[in-house]
Amino acid sequence: MIIKPVFNWISESGKDTAAALTWGTFIVTCDGDVIWGSAEFEWTWYEMLDWFMENWDALMQPQHNDGSSDYFEFQHDFRHSLQGVLTPRCTVWNDGEEGFIETQNTLISVPVDQWKAFLLECAVSILERMEDSEDERSVWMVREFNRIIKSKTV
């Protein structure tokens, strides 16, 4: 199985704000089929990058999803990266050997290295939109991303 993040950026890249630069749509596909997101749902995805940075350590730690912890849900469900916007769940976690993506109708498991690469690709896709920006928030997020995430994955 191949899981892939697919972003469709609406704005042109340049020296705009982090919010404007990352405005677009996002879907998650598995073997080409959409398993989460919508081509009609536009959002500013820098908030997801912020969520990744805040929860990266928890996402990378092997855990089991027993569905009983609100804190687990906050750290592992993409919905919580959207600042309260109501979307279907997309919970991501790993048990050390496999990585899981659970949506409303789907539970997918892949080797943990592939799963980690998927999460990193999600984060890097957003980051790349902001790398050349002079916007203060973009500059800060690029610096923090490199400190928090890239230093732990390289």
JOFEN-V519360 format. One line per field, one symbol per residue. burial: I if it has 9 or more other ideal C-beta (glycine too) atoms within 8 Angstrom, else O. Layout:
burial->???
//
This chain:
burial->OOIIIIIOIOIOIOOIIIIIIIIIIIIIIIOOOOIIIOOOIOIIIIIIIIIIIOIIOIIOOOIOIOOOOOOIIIIIIIIIIIOOOOIOIIIIIIIOOIIIIIIOOIOIOIOIOIIIOIIIIIIOIIIOIIOOIOIOIIIOIIOIIIOIIIOIOO
//
